[in-house]
Amino acid sequence: MHNEFDQLKNFPDISTLRPALHSLCSRYGSVARLDILAASQAGKRQALCFLRMDSPAQEQQLMHELGVGRFGGDLVVILDLLTPAAMPGHGANLT
């Protein structure tokens, strides 16, 4: 995944991730739709982000420059979210 997405890793939840992802993608044009679903597997929390831009040209640019993939008609980005144990105040010992 490209460096631009590094800033979007480890958000605590979808509501805080959404505006940051929208802002990043808006650099390539108008975001027509952004849907984010939470997923978890083996203790790992992830955000499955499906988006559409206003034009196919904007989508192609975003795919080319950020390395975003496509699933069906949507562009797809999968980002890791913080796990509850890693969140401040949850008593996790990270040493």
Secondary structure, DSSP 8 states (H G I E B T S, - for coil): --GGGGGGTTBSSHHHHHHHHHHHHHTTS-EEEEEEEEEEETTEEEEEEEEEESSHHHHHHHHHHH--EEETTEEEEEEEB--GGGSTTS-----
